[in-house]
Each structure stands twice: as C-alpha cells, then as structure tokens.
Amino acid sequence: MAAAARLSGGGCGGENRLVSLPLSRIRVIMKSSPEVSSINQDALFLTAKATELFVQYLATYSYKHGRGKEKRALTYSDLSHTAEESETFQFLADILPKKILASKYLKMLEREKRDGEVEEDDDDDDDQEEESEEEDAES
C-alpha cells in the first residue's frame, strides 16, 4: 500500500511518482471493459507501469531501427515502420498505419472497386458456364 500512496503523488507535488501516466485515465479505460467491475489499486499501478515500459520499449526500438537517428528525432514514420516490419509489434499495424496522401488512397479505392467488379463478373461467367454444363449433362 505504500506504493499506492506514492503513486497518487501523496504530498510531494508529484515529483516522487513511480508512474508518469495519469492513473485516473487508466482507471477509466479499464472500467470501460464490461468484464471489469472493480479495480484493485495494485492492478492499476501494475497496468500503468507495464504500459509505460511498453511505450518506452516501442519508442526505443523504433528510434534505433528507424531513420529518425539521422535527425535525432523519433517520427511517426519510424513507429509505423516498426509496426509493419517487426514481428513483435505486428499487432499495432492497424493502429499505426503508414501515412499516405488522400489522393493515393482514393486511387487505391477506385482500383479495388474496379478489381472487385471484374472479379464479380468472372464469378458470374463461371456460374453461367457451370449451368450450361449441367444442362448439357442432363440432355
């Protein structure tokens, strides 16, 4: 319980905190899950600390393996590249997608739409061929 008192910033103006993420926000996020009814103070602390360590590891890994070292900065593209290329961070690929221009995205959507229409036409042709083969077999 001493950790719980210190992590709430008890008396020292917050400079002696063990975690830097706001515990009230983490509690709100945890309570947003329907399976969670109450949150133990130790569980809250451990979740906050684990989140901090994860973010620190992601940032360090992205910095070391990205192009930001040249500029001595960590960029969004470093993070998205890490999510795309590293097996460890693959689960973040949807959250940290590569940035693309809106015009490129619209062209990509048009291309997918056209490809989808072509595939549907092919499926219709296949269905018609199968029906004619069945009719030939019956006669």
C-alpha positions in Angstrom: 0.0 0.0 0.0 3.0 2.3 0.3 3.3 2.2 -3.5 -0.3 3.2 -3.8 0.2 6.2 -1.6 3.3 7.3 -3.5 1.9 6.7 -7.0 -1.0 9.0 -6.2 1.5 11.8 -5.8 0.9 11.9 -2.0 2.3 15.2 -0.7 5.5 15.7 -2.8 3.9 17.6 -5.6 4.0 14.6 -7.9 7.8 14.6 -8.3 8.3 11.3 -6.4 5.8 9.4 -8.5 6.6 5.9 -9.6 4.5 6.2 -12.8 4.0 9.1 -15.1 0.8 8.1 -16.8 -2.4 9.5 -15.2 -3.9 6.7 -13.1 -7.4 8.2 -13.3 -7.4 7.9 -17.1 -6.1 4.3 -16.9 -8.9 3.5 -14.4 -11.5 4.9 -16.8 -10.1 2.9 -19.7 -10.0 -0.3 -17.6 -13.6 0.3 -16.4 -14.8 0.7 -19.9 -14.5 -3.0 -20.3 -17.8 -4.8 -19.4 -15.9 -7.6 -17.7 -14.3 -5.3 -15.1 -16.4 -4.3 -12.1 -13.7 -3.1 -9.7 -10.1 -2.3 -10.0 -7.5 -3.1 -7.3 -5.0 -0.3 -6.6 -2.1 -2.6 -7.2 -3.6 -3.8 -10.5 -4.0 -0.2 -11.6 -0.4 0.6 -10.7 1.0 -2.5 -12.5 -1.1 -1.7 -15.6 0.3 1.8 -15.6 3.8 0.7 -15.2 3.6 -2.0 -17.8 2.1 0.5 -20.3 4.9 2.9 -19.6 7.5 0.2 -20.1 5.9 -0.9 -23.3 5.7 2.6 -24.8 9.3 3.2 -23.8 10.4 -0.1 -25.5 8.4 0.7 -28.6 9.9 4.2 -28.8 13.5 3.0 -28.2 13.2 0.2 -30.7 11.6 2.5 -33.3 14.3 5.1 -32.8 17.2 2.6 -33.1 15.7 0.9 -36.2 14.3 4.0 -37.9 15.5 6.9 -39.9 15.0 9.4 -37.0 18.5 8.8 -35.7 19.8 10.9 -38.5 17.7 13.9 -37.3 18.0 12.8 -33.6 14.2 12.6 -33.5 11.6 9.9 -33.4 9.0 10.3 -36.1 5.6 8.8 -36.8 7.0 7.0 -39.9 9.6 5.3 -37.6 6.7 4.0 -35.4 4.6 2.8 -38.4 7.7 1.2 -40.0 8.3 -0.7 -36.7 4.7 -1.8 -36.5 4.8 -3.1 -40.1 8.3 -4.7 -40.1 8.8 -6.1 -36.6 7.0 -9.3 -35.7 6.8 -8.2 -32.0 4.9 -5.1 -32.9 2.8 -6.5 -35.8 -0.4 -6.2 -33.8 0.0 -2.4 -34.0 -0.1 -2.3 -37.8 -3.8 -1.2 -37.9 -3.2 1.4 -35.2 0.0 2.8 -36.7 -0.6 2.6 -40.5 1.8 4.1 -43.0 0.8 7.6 -43.9 -0.4 8.1 -47.5 -1.8 11.0 -49.4 -5.5 11.2 -49.7 -5.2 11.3 -53.5 -3.3 8.0 -53.4 -5.9 6.5 -51.1 -8.7 7.5 -53.3 -6.9 6.0 -56.4 -6.3 2.8 -54.4 -10.0 2.6 -53.5 -11.0 3.1 -57.2 -8.6 0.3 -58.2 -10.0 -2.1 -55.6 -13.5 -1.2 -56.7 -12.7 -1.9 -60.3 -10.9 -5.2 -59.4 -13.9 -6.2 -57.3 -16.3 -5.6 -60.2 -14.0 -7.6 -62.5 -13.9 -10.5 -60.1 -17.7 -10.4 -59.7 -18.1 -10.5 -63.5 -15.7 -13.5 -63.6 -17.8 -15.2 -60.9 -21.0 -14.6 -62.9 -19.3 -16.1 -66.1 -18.2 -19.1 -64.1 -21.8 -19.6 -62.8 -23.2 -19.4 -66.3 -20.6 -21.9 -67.6 -21.5 -24.3 -64.8 -25.2 -24.0 -65.5 -24.7 -24.7 -69.2 -22.5 -27.7 -68.4 -25.2 -29.1 -66.1 -27.8 -28.6 -68.9 -25.6 -30.4 -71.4 -25.1 -33.2 -69.0 -28.9 -33.5 -68.4 -29.6 -33.7 -72.2 
